[in-house]
């Protein structure tokens, strides 16, 4: 099968298309023919080893020292179950599924084998495979951090989302609105219309204004791009307000419940997939280059098979 293989740490060109062995599912696994994946910040961060200091040591321990231990990157996948192991009861061949692999990676290939009891469920019935792949990474991450901040227990909270048009930020705006939050989005001027369309009541374009001087107070501040440290944002918090960020050692732990939550929201029309560009598997280097620019709005989707 064809796969995008990360041969070393470095620029986008270290990712090459190779023919590798098709995985063989074990007794408790499902073999999925991957229709779509995405190139996310996590993929380019691993490929480029784009961390410093102590975090770089942690990254080496987690993913490999001289090159990625799991050379086929891709933490999301959407596709069709082709084969199930003898012990699998919850899926059958032909099921349309979507899932997250975490540090196992593997989504940037024509096939992936995952445990049936891992972070994989049937995809939203009204979502294409591309849309299904697009809602996973950002949606799961945003839900984790907003849930951690206690948004469900708040009544119409005021929420500031920094980096509101990226994969995580665009998801956070929508999920916060689902919980009746009053959302203020920080993004570029070019992303202002998108942030408004996703549900933000107010947009602060960081290329024209300093959001830290807005004078407003927020119940939750979520830094979705690791650009605004807590010391910079603390004076914007209301009494008892919560600051949370994707940065540092923070890890958005995955669960099936998150995927089922996103499925519910998408099926009822409360959540949309934000797709900036679509790339073929063969154009994987261009996808990495584009994500590296930091100008991505929403998601860079990878189409792998029909």
N, C-alpha and C positions, 0 to 999 in steps of 0.2 A: 504494500500500500504506500501511497505518497504521504509524506509528513514534512513539516517544517522543523528542521533540526538545528538547535543552537549549538554550534561546534566549539565555541569558546565564549568568554566574556569580552564584550567590545561593542563596536558600532553595529547598526542594523545589518551590515553585510556579513556578519558572522552567522546569520540564520540562512540556511540553504535548504532547498527541496531535495529530499532523498527518498529512495525506495527502501522501506524497512519492513520487517515482518509484521504481518497482521496479528493482533493479539488473539490469544485463545482464552475464552472465558472459563473460569473455574466453576465449581458446582453452585456457588452462591452469587455468581456474577451475571451481568448482562453485557452483550456485545452490541454496541450502538454504531450504526452508520451515521457519521457526523455530517449534518447538512450545513450547519453554521456554527461559528465560534466568534470570538472578538479578540482584538489586541488591546489590552488594558494597561493601565499604569503599572500594575504588578508585573506584567510580562516584560515591559521595557526596563523596569527597575532591576529585575533579575538579569536580563540579557546584558545590560550595561553596568551591572553591579554599582548602581548609582546611589550609594550610601557611603558615609564616611565614619571614621572613628570606631567606637565600640560596636555600633550597628553593623559595620562592615564585617567585623568578626562574627557576629551573630548570623549575618546573612551567609557567610562562608560555611558555617556549621550547618545551617538549615538546608542550603541548596547545592553545596559543593565547593571545593577549593580552587581547582584550576579551570573548571568548566561546570556548567549545570549538571548535577547528578541525574536529573530528569531532563534530557536534552530536548524533548518535544514539549514546548511551552503551551500555554493556553489553559486558563483556569475555568473556562465556561464551555459548555457544549449544548447543542440542540440537534436532535436527529431522531432516527427510527430504530427501534430495537430489532436487531436482525437475528439474534440467538440468545437463549437463556440457559443458564446452568440447571442441572437436575434438581437443585434444591430451591429454585426460585418460584414463588407463587404469586407475587404481586405484579409482575409484568409478563407480557407475552410478545412474541414476534409481531411486528406491525405497530406496536404502541409508539406514539410520538412523545418523546420525553425531553426534559432539559435538566441540566445539573451543573454542580460546582465540584471541582476536584481539589481545590486548595493547593498545597505544596506537592501533590502528586502530579499536577499539571496534565498534559496529554491531549488537550483539546484541539491542537493545531495539526490534526491528522485525519485521514479518511475514516478511521475506525478508532474506537476507544472501548476498553473493557473496564467496567467499574462494578464494585459490589452492589447488589440490588438494594441493600439496606444503607447505602451511603447517601450523599446529598443529591438525590435524583428523584424526580416525580414526573407525572404526566404534565406536559406543557399546557399553557392556556389554550382552550379549544379555538379561540378566535385570533390567535397570534400566529404569524408566519414563523418559520424557523429563524429567520433573521431577527425578527422582533423578539422572539424568545431568548436568543443569545444576547440581545442588547439590554434586556431588563435585568439580567442576572447579577453581574458584578456590582454595578452601581446601586441597584435596588437592595441587594443583600447587605452591602456595606452601610448604606444610609439607614436602613431599618435597624441594624445592630446599634449604631451610635445614637440614634434618636430614641430608641427603646432604652438604652443605657442611661440616657439623660432623663428618662421618666416622662416622655411626652404624652403617653396614654393617660397618665394620672392628672395632667394639667387641663384646666378649663380655658380654652382659647388663648394658648400661650403666645407670646411674641418671640419669634425665632429669627435669628440672623444666620444666614448661610453664606459662608465665604467660599468662593469658587462655585457659584450656583449653576454653571452651565456645563460642567464636565460630567463624566459618567456618574460619579457619586453625587455631585451637587444637584444635577437635574433631577435625579431620583429623590433626593432629600426634599427639594421644594414640593414635589408632588405628594410625598408621604406626609410631610408636615401639614399640608393643606387638607389631606384626608382626616387628620386629627384636629381640624378646625383651627389651626395655627394662623396667626397673622405673620406672614413671611416677608422679611426684607432680604433681598438678594444682593450680594456683592459679586460683580462680574465685570467684564470689559464692556465698553459702549456697544461693541459689535454683538454682544450676547444679550443686550437689554430686552429686545423684543421677545426672544425665546424665554427668558426668565419670567416676563409678564405672562406669556402664553401658558406657561406651566403652572401659574397660580400665584406668583409673587405680587404682593400689594405694592411694594416699593422696590425700586432698583437703585443701587448706588454704584455707578461706574467707577471702578478704581483708577482708571486712567484720567479721570477728571476730578474726582473728589477723594478725600481722605475719610474713609468710613469711620475711623476711630474718633473723628471730631463731629459726628452727627448729633451728639447730645442725647440720643435715645438710649433706653435701657431695655434689655432683652432677658427673657426667662431662660432661653437656651441660645448659646452661640456654638455653631458647628463649623469648624474649619475643615472643609472637605478636600483641601489641597495642600495642607501642611505649610501654609505661608504666613499664618498669623499666630504667633505664640500667645499663650495665656496672659503673660504680663502685658502684652499690647492690648488685649481685649478686656481685661478684668474690670476696667472702669465702665464698661458698657453693660455689665451684668446688673440685673435687678437684684434686690435683696433675696438671697437664696437661689440666685440664678446659677445655671450650670454651663460650664465651658467643656467642650469635647472636641477631639481632633483625630484625624486619621494618622497623624504623625507619630514619631518616636517608636516606642515599643508597643503601641496600641495595635491590636489585631482583632479584626471583625470575625468572631467565631461563627462558622456556618451551621445552619440547621435546616432540616426539611421543612420545619414550620415556617421559616422565612420564605422559602420557595412557594409554599402553599398560600401564604399571605399575598405575595406578589401576583400569583395566579388569580386569586380572588379579585384583587384590585383591577387587574387588566381585563378580566372577563366582565366585570360590572362597569367598565368604562372610567374608572377612577385613576387610571395610570396609563401612560403612553410610553412606547419605546422611542427614545431620542437617538436617531441614527444620523451621524454626520456624513460618513463616507463608507462605501462598501468596496472591499477588495477581494480578489480571488486568492486562493491559496498560493498560486504561483507568483503573486505580487506581494508576498509577505514582507519583503524588504521595504517596499514603499509604505506599507501599513505601519511598520516600526518607525520609519522616518517621520511619518505624519504625527504619530503619537508623541514622538520625541520633541516636536515643535512646541508642545504645550498649548496649542491653539484649538485642540479638538473640542467640538461641541457635542456633548453626549458621548456616543460610542462609535468606534471604528470596527465595523462588522467584517468578518471573514467568511465568505461563501466557499464551502468546501465540496459539496456534491448536490445534485438535484434531488 
